[in-house]
Amino acid sequence: MADALSIREARAHLAEVVTRAEAGEITVITRKGERVGAVVPIEILDAVEEAADELAAREAEQHRGDPTVSMGELLADLFDSPPGSAGSAV
């Protein structure tokens, strides 16, 4: 289970929190008792970023054959559409 510290506590003990992350521990940061962030070992961040890249690549591959719109067409559709309309770029 990850330790939790308030922002104030984390700020006061930042060097210790970073040392713990280097040792493989996760520290959850809270604000007014709510979890808002975490200091994690860099390997965890690297793994999350790699997984996100892989997911984005898979999503892109699924849409490889979809019709495309040029940047000019997209901008024209965005700026020439009446306010409140969704446009028709497809």
Backbone as XML, in Angstrom:
<?xml version="1.0"?>
<chain id="A" units="angstrom">
  <residue number="1" name="MET">
    <atom name="N" x="0.853" y="-1.186" z="0.000"/>
    <atom name="CA" x="0.000" y="0.000" z="0.000"/>
    <atom name="C" x="0.890" y="1.239" z="0.000"/>
  </residue>
  <residue number="2" name="ALA">
    <atom name="N" x="0.594" y="2.165" z="-0.852"/>
    <atom name="CA" x="1.382" y="3.395" z="-0.957"/>
    <atom name="C" x="1.094" y="4.315" z="0.221"/>
  </residue>
  <residue number="3" name="ASP">
    <atom name="N" x="2.151" y="4.980" z="0.694"/>
    <atom name="CA" x="1.975" y="5.986" z="1.734"/>
    <atom name="C" x="1.310" y="7.212" z="1.124"/>
  </residue>
  <residue number="4" name="ALA">
    <atom name="N" x="0.554" y="7.944" z="1.931"/>
    <atom name="CA" x="-0.084" y="9.173" z="1.474"/>
    <atom name="C" x="0.393" y="10.334" z="2.330"/>
  </residue>
  <residue number="5" name="LEU">
    <atom name="N" x="0.697" y="11.442" z="1.660"/>
    <atom name="CA" x="1.118" y="12.657" z="2.347"/>
    <atom name="C" x="0.319" y="13.826" z="1.801"/>
  </residue>
  <residue number="6" name="SER">
    <atom name="N" x="0.048" y="14.781" z="2.668"/>
    <atom name="CA" x="-0.561" y="16.018" z="2.185"/>
    <atom name="C" x="0.476" y="16.773" z="1.365"/>
  </residue>
  <residue number="7" name="ILE">
    <atom name="N" x="0.018" y="17.730" z="0.587"/>
    <atom name="CA" x="0.949" y="18.546" z="-0.189"/>
    <atom name="C" x="1.962" y="19.203" z="0.745"/>
  </residue>
  <residue number="8" name="ARG">
    <atom name="N" x="1.489" y="19.707" z="1.852"/>
    <atom name="CA" x="2.386" y="20.359" z="2.823"/>
    <atom name="C" x="3.452" y="19.386" z="3.324"/>
  </residue>
  <residue number="9" name="GLU">
    <atom name="N" x="3.039" y="18.164" z="3.689"/>
    <atom name="CA" x="3.994" y="17.167" z="4.166"/>
    <atom name="C" x="4.973" y="16.765" z="3.062"/>
  </residue>
  <residue number="10" name="ALA">
    <atom name="N" x="4.462" y="16.586" z="1.851"/>
    <atom name="CA" x="5.322" y="16.198" z="0.738"/>
    <atom name="C" x="6.355" y="17.279" z="0.451"/>
  </residue>
  <residue number="11" name="ARG">
    <atom name="N" x="5.917" y="18.530" z="0.502"/>
    <atom name="CA" x="6.844" y="19.645" z="0.271"/>
    <atom name="C" x="7.937" y="19.661" z="1.344"/>
  </residue>
  <residue number="12" name="ALA">
    <atom name="N" x="7.538" y="19.446" z="2.588"/>
    <atom name="CA" x="8.494" y="19.492" z="3.698"/>
    <atom name="C" x="9.484" y="18.327" z="3.653"/>
  </residue>
  <residue number="13" name="HIS">
    <atom name="N" x="9.087" y="17.215" z="3.016"/>
    <atom name="CA" x="9.923" y="16.015" z="3.003"/>
    <atom name="C" x="10.226" y="15.565" z="1.570"/>
  </residue>
  <residue number="14" name="LEU">
    <atom name="N" x="10.354" y="16.510" z="0.654"/>
    <atom name="CA" x="10.508" y="16.169" z="-0.759"/>
    <atom name="C" x="11.711" y="15.265" z="-1.009"/>
  </residue>
  <residue number="15" name="ALA">
    <atom name="N" x="12.845" y="15.563" z="-0.420"/>
    <atom name="CA" x="14.037" y="14.734" z="-0.648"/>
    <atom name="C" x="13.774" y="13.286" z="-0.235"/>
  </residue>
  <residue number="16" name="GLU">
    <atom name="N" x="13.104" y="13.099" z="0.895"/>
    <atom name="CA" x="12.783" y="11.749" z="1.359"/>
    <atom name="C" x="11.805" y="11.061" z="0.415"/>
  </residue>
  <residue number="17" name="VAL">
    <atom name="N" x="10.810" y="11.800" z="-0.065"/>
    <atom name="CA" x="9.827" y="11.241" z="-1.003"/>
    <atom name="C" x="10.527" y="10.778" z="-2.285"/>
  </residue>
  <residue number="18" name="VAL">
    <atom name="N" x="11.455" y="11.590" z="-2.787"/>
    <atom name="CA" x="12.194" y="11.227" z="-3.999"/>
    <atom name="C" x="13.091" y="10.019" z="-3.739"/>
  </residue>
  <residue number="19" name="THR">
    <atom name="N" x="13.732" y="9.968" z="-2.591"/>
    <atom name="CA" x="14.568" y="8.817" z="-2.245"/>
    <atom name="C" x="13.729" y="7.553" z="-2.205"/>
  </residue>
  <residue number="20" name="ARG">
    <atom name="N" x="12.529" y="7.650" z="-1.650"/>
    <atom name="CA" x="11.629" y="6.493" z="-1.604"/>
    <atom name="C" x="11.221" y="6.069" z="-3.006"/>
  </residue>
  <residue number="21" name="ALA">
    <atom name="N" x="10.989" y="7.032" z="-3.894"/>
    <atom name="CA" x="10.653" y="6.694" z="-5.283"/>
    <atom name="C" x="11.820" y="5.960" z="-5.945"/>
  </residue>
  <residue number="22" name="GLU">
    <atom name="N" x="13.034" y="6.426" z="-5.677"/>
    <atom name="CA" x="14.221" y="5.743" z="-6.213"/>
    <atom name="C" x="14.309" y="4.305" z="-5.716"/>
  </residue>
  <residue number="23" name="ALA">
    <atom name="N" x="13.800" y="4.062" z="-4.521"/>
    <atom name="CA" x="13.819" y="2.722" z="-3.930"/>
    <atom name="C" x="12.628" y="1.877" z="-4.378"/>
  </residue>
  <residue number="24" name="GLY">
    <atom name="N" x="11.783" y="2.434" z="-5.251"/>
    <atom name="CA" x="10.661" y="1.669" z="-5.783"/>
    <atom name="C" x="9.333" y="1.897" z="-5.096"/>
  </residue>
  <residue number="25" name="GLU">
    <atom name="N" x="9.276" y="2.842" z="-4.176"/>
    <atom name="CA" x="8.035" y="3.098" z="-3.436"/>
    <atom name="C" x="7.222" y="4.218" z="-4.085"/>
  </residue>
  <residue number="26" name="ILE">
    <atom name="N" x="5.914" y="4.130" z="-3.937"/>
    <atom name="CA" x="4.991" y="5.144" z="-4.440"/>
    <atom name="C" x="4.499" y="5.968" z="-3.261"/>
  </residue>
  <residue number="27" name="THR">
    <atom name="N" x="4.449" y="7.279" z="-3.440"/>
    <atom name="CA" x="3.891" y="8.163" z="-2.426"/>
    <atom name="C" x="2.718" y="8.909" z="-3.061"/>
  </residue>
  <residue number="28" name="VAL">
    <atom name="N" x="1.546" y="8.756" z="-2.473"/>
    <atom name="CA" x="0.348" y="9.446" z="-2.942"/>
    <atom name="C" x="0.305" y="10.823" z="-2.295"/>
  </residue>
  <residue number="29" name="ILE">
    <atom name="N" x="-0.042" y="11.837" z="-3.078"/>
    <atom name="CA" x="-0.151" y="13.210" z="-2.581"/>
    <atom name="C" x="-1.630" y="13.552" z="-2.466"/>
  </residue>
  <residue number="30" name="THR">
    <atom name="N" x="-1.999" y="14.125" z="-1.317"/>
    <atom name="CA" x="-3.405" y="14.474" z="-1.094"/>
    <atom name="C" x="-3.562" y="15.982" z="-0.897"/>
  </residue>
  <residue number="31" name="ARG">
    <atom name="N" x="-4.752" y="16.453" z="-1.219"/>
    <atom name="CA" x="-5.154" y="17.838" z="-0.947"/>
    <atom name="C" x="-6.527" y="17.760" z="-0.291"/>
  </residue>
  <residue number="32" name="LYS">
    <atom name="N" x="-6.618" y="18.289" z="0.898"/>
    <atom name="CA" x="-7.868" y="18.252" z="1.675"/>
    <atom name="C" x="-8.403" y="16.824" z="1.788"/>
  </residue>
  <residue number="33" name="GLY">
    <atom name="N" x="-7.466" y="15.875" z="1.955"/>
    <atom name="CA" x="-7.846" y="14.476" z="2.142"/>
    <atom name="C" x="-8.128" y="13.708" z="0.868"/>
  </residue>
  <residue number="34" name="GLU">
    <atom name="N" x="-8.144" y="14.362" z="-0.273"/>
    <atom name="CA" x="-8.423" y="13.700" z="-1.554"/>
    <atom name="C" x="-7.119" y="13.401" z="-2.280"/>
  </residue>
  <residue number="35" name="ARG">
    <atom name="N" x="-7.013" y="12.228" z="-2.858"/>
    <atom name="CA" x="-5.827" y="11.867" z="-3.636"/>
    <atom name="C" x="-5.784" y="12.695" z="-4.917"/>
  </residue>
  <residue number="36" name="VAL">
    <atom name="N" x="-4.670" y="13.398" z="-5.150"/>
    <atom name="CA" x="-4.570" y="14.266" z="-6.327"/>
    <atom name="C" x="-3.360" y="13.955" z="-7.204"/>
  </residue>
  <residue number="37" name="GLY">
    <atom name="N" x="-2.419" y="13.185" z="-6.721"/>
    <atom name="CA" x="-1.234" y="12.880" z="-7.506"/>
    <atom name="C" x="-0.381" y="11.857" z="-6.802"/>
  </residue>
  <residue number="38" name="ALA">
    <atom name="N" x="0.763" y="11.568" z="-7.428"/>
    <atom name="CA" x="1.667" y="10.595" z="-6.820"/>
    <atom name="C" x="3.080" y="10.833" z="-7.312"/>
  </residue>
  <residue number="39" name="VAL">
    <atom name="N" x="4.028" y="10.511" z="-6.459"/>
    <atom name="CA" x="5.427" y="10.465" z="-6.843"/>
    <atom name="C" x="5.735" y="8.978" z="-6.986"/>
  </residue>
  <residue number="40" name="VAL">
    <atom name="N" x="6.128" y="8.599" z="-8.203"/>
    <atom name="CA" x="6.331" y="7.184" z="-8.508"/>
    <atom name="C" x="7.744" y="6.947" z="-9.018"/>
  </residue>
  <residue number="41" name="PRO">
    <atom name="N" x="8.228" y="5.719" z="-8.899"/>
    <atom name="CA" x="9.519" y="5.405" z="-9.497"/>
    <atom name="C" x="9.474" y="5.677" z="-11.004"/>
  </residue>
  <residue number="42" name="ILE">
    <atom name="N" x="10.563" y="6.132" z="-11.561"/>
    <atom name="CA" x="10.603" y="6.499" z="-12.976"/>
    <atom name="C" x="10.257" y="5.306" z="-13.864"/>
  </residue>
  <residue number="43" name="GLU">
    <atom name="N" x="10.556" y="4.093" z="-13.421"/>
    <atom name="CA" x="10.225" y="2.909" z="-14.216"/>
    <atom name="C" x="8.721" y="2.782" z="-14.413"/>
  </residue>
  <residue number="44" name="ILE">
    <atom name="N" x="7.957" y="3.177" z="-13.419"/>
    <atom name="CA" x="6.500" y="3.121" z="-13.543"/>
    <atom name="C" x="6.030" y="4.148" z="-14.557"/>
  </residue>
  <residue number="45" name="LEU">
    <atom name="N" x="6.550" y="5.362" z="-14.478"/>
    <atom name="CA" x="6.186" y="6.387" z="-15.461"/>
    <atom name="C" x="6.565" y="5.938" z="-16.864"/>
  </residue>
  <residue number="46" name="ASP">
    <atom name="N" x="7.758" y="5.384" z="-17.027"/>
    <atom name="CA" x="8.195" y="4.905" z="-18.336"/>
    <atom name="C" x="7.248" y="3.835" z="-18.871"/>
  </residue>
  <residue number="47" name="ALA">
    <atom name="N" x="6.825" y="2.913" z="-18.006"/>
    <atom name="CA" x="5.917" y="1.843" z="-18.419"/>
    <atom name="C" x="4.550" y="2.399" z="-18.819"/>
  </residue>
  <residue number="48" name="VAL">
    <atom name="N" x="4.061" y="3.371" z="-18.075"/>
    <atom name="CA" x="2.770" y="3.989" z="-18.397"/>
    <atom name="C" x="2.856" y="4.702" z="-19.742"/>
  </residue>
  <residue number="49" name="GLU">
    <atom name="N" x="3.934" y="5.463" z="-19.956"/>
    <atom name="CA" x="4.101" y="6.177" z="-21.227"/>
    <atom name="C" x="4.227" y="5.208" z="-22.395"/>
  </residue>
  <residue number="50" name="GLU">
    <atom name="N" x="4.958" y="4.110" z="-22.201"/>
    <atom name="CA" x="5.106" y="3.108" z="-23.251"/>
    <atom name="C" x="3.760" y="2.462" z="-23.582"/>
  </residue>
  <residue number="51" name="ALA">
    <atom name="N" x="2.985" y="2.157" z="-22.548"/>
    <atom name="CA" x="1.660" y="1.565" z="-22.763"/>
    <atom name="C" x="0.739" y="2.548" z="-23.491"/>
  </residue>
  <residue number="52" name="ALA">
    <atom name="N" x="0.806" y="3.818" z="-23.137"/>
    <atom name="CA" x="-0.017" y="4.827" z="-23.810"/>
    <atom name="C" x="0.379" y="4.955" z="-25.280"/>
  </residue>
  <residue number="53" name="ASP">
    <atom name="N" x="1.686" y="4.928" z="-25.560"/>
    <atom name="CA" x="2.162" y="4.978" z="-26.946"/>
    <atom name="C" x="1.668" y="3.773" z="-27.733"/>
  </residue>
  <residue number="54" name="GLU">
    <atom name="N" x="1.736" y="2.597" z="-27.128"/>
    <atom name="CA" x="1.272" y="1.379" z="-27.796"/>
    <atom name="C" x="-0.224" y="1.453" z="-28.074"/>
  </residue>
  <residue number="55" name="LEU">
    <atom name="N" x="-0.984" y="1.931" z="-27.115"/>
    <atom name="CA" x="-2.427" y="2.066" z="-27.306"/>
    <atom name="C" x="-2.739" y="3.055" z="-28.430"/>
  </residue>
  <residue number="56" name="ALA">
    <atom name="N" x="-2.030" y="4.173" z="-28.462"/>
    <atom name="CA" x="-2.239" y="5.157" z="-29.525"/>
    <atom name="C" x="-1.869" y="4.569" z="-30.883"/>
  </residue>
  <residue number="57" name="ALA">
    <atom name="N" x="-0.789" y="3.794" z="-30.947"/>
    <atom name="CA" x="-0.386" y="3.171" z="-32.211"/>
    <atom name="C" x="-1.429" y="2.171" z="-32.683"/>
  </residue>
  <residue number="58" name="ARG">
    <atom name="N" x="-1.985" y="1.395" z="-31.772"/>
    <atom name="CA" x="-3.042" y="0.436" z="-32.145"/>
    <atom name="C" x="-4.280" y="1.160" z="-32.654"/>
  </residue>
  <residue number="59" name="GLU">
    <atom name="N" x="-4.643" y="2.236" z="-31.982"/>
    <atom name="CA" x="-5.807" y="3.027" z="-32.396"/>
    <atom name="C" x="-5.574" y="3.621" z="-33.782"/>
  </residue>
  <residue number="60" name="ALA">
    <atom name="N" x="-4.388" y="4.156" z="-34.016"/>
    <atom name="CA" x="-4.063" y="4.735" z="-35.321"/>
    <atom name="C" x="-4.118" y="3.661" z="-36.405"/>
  </residue>
  <residue number="61" name="GLU">
    <atom name="N" x="-3.602" y="2.478" z="-36.104"/>
    <atom name="CA" x="-3.600" y="1.389" z="-37.081"/>
    <atom name="C" x="-5.025" y="0.995" z="-37.466"/>
  </residue>
  <residue number="62" name="GLN">
    <atom name="N" x="-5.941" y="1.018" z="-36.515"/>
    <atom name="CA" x="-7.333" y="0.670" z="-36.799"/>
    <atom name="C" x="-7.978" y="1.659" z="-37.762"/>
  </residue>
  <residue number="63" name="HIS">
    <atom name="N" x="-7.461" y="2.883" z="-37.816"/>
    <atom name="CA" x="-8.055" y="3.923" z="-38.650"/>
    <atom name="C" x="-7.197" y="4.271" z="-39.860"/>
  </residue>
  <residue number="64" name="ARG">
    <atom name="N" x="-6.231" y="3.401" z="-40.169"/>
    <atom name="CA" x="-5.297" y="3.675" z="-41.264"/>
    <atom name="C" x="-6.019" y="3.952" z="-42.584"/>
  </residue>
  <residue number="65" name="GLY">
    <atom name="N" x="-7.052" y="3.221" z="-42.904"/>
    <atom name="CA" x="-7.744" y="3.376" z="-44.186"/>
    <atom name="C" x="-8.874" y="4.391" z="-44.180"/>
  </residue>
  <residue number="66" name="ASP">
    <atom name="N" x="-9.109" y="5.049" z="-43.058"/>
    <atom name="CA" x="-10.199" y="6.020" z="-42.986"/>
    <atom name="C" x="-9.924" y="7.205" z="-43.919"/>
  </residue>
  <residue number="67" name="PRO">
    <atom name="N" x="-10.988" y="7.819" z="-44.435"/>
    <atom name="CA" x="-10.783" y="9.010" z="-45.266"/>
    <atom name="C" x="-10.151" y="10.133" z="-44.440"/>
  </residue>
  <residue number="68" name="THR">
    <atom name="N" x="-9.382" y="10.961" z="-45.117"/>
    <atom name="CA" x="-8.696" y="12.051" z="-44.426"/>
    <atom name="C" x="-9.168" y="13.399" z="-44.947"/>
  </residue>
  <residue number="69" name="VAL">
    <atom name="N" x="-8.832" y="14.425" z="-44.199"/>
    <atom name="CA" x="-9.176" y="15.806" z="-44.546"/>
    <atom name="C" x="-7.883" y="16.609" z="-44.469"/>
  </residue>
  <residue number="70" name="SER">
    <atom name="N" x="-7.664" y="17.473" z="-45.441"/>
    <atom name="CA" x="-6.456" y="18.295" z="-45.391"/>
    <atom name="C" x="-6.596" y="19.340" z="-44.286"/>
  </residue>
  <residue number="71" name="MET">
    <atom name="N" x="-5.467" y="19.891" z="-43.859"/>
    <atom name="CA" x="-5.480" y="20.923" z="-42.823"/>
    <atom name="C" x="-6.280" y="22.129" z="-43.313"/>
  </residue>
  <residue number="72" name="GLY">
    <atom name="N" x="-6.127" y="22.481" z="-44.582"/>
    <atom name="CA" x="-6.883" y="23.607" z="-45.144"/>
    <atom name="C" x="-8.380" y="23.382" z="-45.071"/>
  </residue>
  <residue number="73" name="GLU">
    <atom name="N" x="-8.815" y="22.168" z="-45.412"/>
    <atom name="CA" x="-10.246" y="21.849" z="-45.340"/>
    <atom name="C" x="-10.744" y="21.884" z="-43.898"/>
  </residue>
  <residue number="74" name="LEU">
    <atom name="N" x="-9.937" y="21.358" z="-42.990"/>
    <atom name="CA" x="-10.324" y="21.364" z="-41.583"/>
    <atom name="C" x="-10.465" y="22.782" z="-41.060"/>
  </residue>
  <residue number="75" name="LEU">
    <atom name="N" x="-9.476" y="23.633" z="-41.338"/>
    <atom name="CA" x="-9.537" y="25.018" z="-40.871"/>
    <atom name="C" x="-10.697" y="25.774" z="-41.506"/>
  </residue>
  <residue number="76" name="ALA">
    <atom name="N" x="-10.917" y="25.559" z="-42.792"/>
    <atom name="CA" x="-12.041" y="26.215" z="-43.466"/>
    <atom name="C" x="-13.348" y="25.794" z="-42.823"/>
  </residue>
  <residue number="77" name="ASP">
    <atom name="N" x="-13.476" y="24.512" z="-42.538"/>
    <atom name="CA" x="-14.711" y="24.024" z="-41.925"/>
    <atom name="C" x="-14.880" y="24.587" z="-40.518"/>
  </residue>
  <residue number="78" name="LEU">
    <atom name="N" x="-13.791" y="24.661" z="-39.772"/>
    <atom name="CA" x="-13.875" y="25.180" z="-38.403"/>
    <atom name="C" x="-14.245" y="26.658" z="-38.369"/>
  </residue>
  <residue number="79" name="PHE">
    <atom name="N" x="-13.657" y="27.439" z="-39.267"/>
    <atom name="CA" x="-13.834" y="28.887" z="-39.201"/>
    <atom name="C" x="-14.942" y="29.419" z="-40.097"/>
  </residue>
  <residue number="80" name="ASP">
    <atom name="N" x="-15.437" y="28.605" z="-41.023"/>
    <atom name="CA" x="-16.509" y="29.052" z="-41.898"/>
    <atom name="C" x="-17.880" y="28.564" z="-41.448"/>
  </residue>
  <residue number="81" name="SER">
    <atom name="N" x="-17.916" y="27.707" z="-40.441"/>
    <atom name="CA" x="-19.194" y="27.182" z="-39.957"/>
    <atom name="C" x="-19.872" y="28.207" z="-39.071"/>
  </residue>
  <residue number="82" name="PRO">
    <atom name="N" x="-21.200" y="28.264" z="-39.125"/>
    <atom name="CA" x="-21.918" y="29.169" z="-38.225"/>
    <atom name="C" x="-21.677" y="28.777" z="-36.773"/>
  </residue>
  <residue number="83" name="PRO">
    <atom name="N" x="-21.652" y="29.741" z="-35.859"/>
    <atom name="CA" x="-21.462" y="29.420" z="-34.437"/>
    <atom name="C" x="-22.473" y="28.388" z="-33.962"/>
  </residue>
  <residue number="84" name="GLY">
    <atom name="N" x="-21.994" y="27.420" z="-33.196"/>
    <atom name="CA" x="-22.875" y="26.400" z="-32.646"/>
    <atom name="C" x="-23.041" y="25.184" z="-33.535"/>
  </residue>
  <residue number="85" name="SER">
    <atom name="N" x="-22.604" y="25.247" z="-34.809"/>
    <atom name="CA" x="-22.726" y="24.074" z="-35.652"/>
    <atom name="C" x="-21.490" y="23.212" z="-35.471"/>
  </residue>
  <residue number="86" name="ALA">
    <atom name="N" x="-21.628" y="21.920" z="-35.727"/>
    <atom name="CA" x="-20.522" y="20.995" z="-35.529"/>
    <atom name="C" x="-19.604" y="20.944" z="-36.739"/>
  </residue>
  <residue number="87" name="GLY">
    <atom name="N" x="-19.962" y="21.529" z="-37.848"/>
    <atom name="CA" x="-19.146" y="21.462" z="-39.049"/>
    <atom name="C" x="-19.411" y="20.184" z="-39.802"/>
  </residue>
  <residue number="88" name="SER">
    <atom name="N" x="-18.734" y="20.014" z="-40.934"/>
    <atom name="CA" x="-18.982" y="18.835" z="-41.727"/>
    <atom name="C" x="-17.718" y="18.205" z="-42.270"/>
  </residue>
  <residue number="89" name="ALA">
    <atom name="N" x="-16.571" y="18.443" z="-41.636"/>
    <atom name="CA" x="-15.325" y="17.846" z="-42.113"/>
    <atom name="C" x="-15.324" y="16.365" z="-41.827"/>
  </residue>
  <residue number="90" name="VAL">
    <atom name="N" x="-15.306" y="15.531" z="-42.855"/>
    <atom name="CA" x="-15.216" y="14.094" z="-42.706"/>
    <atom name="C" x="-14.431" y="13.536" z="-43.853"/>
  </residue>
</chain>
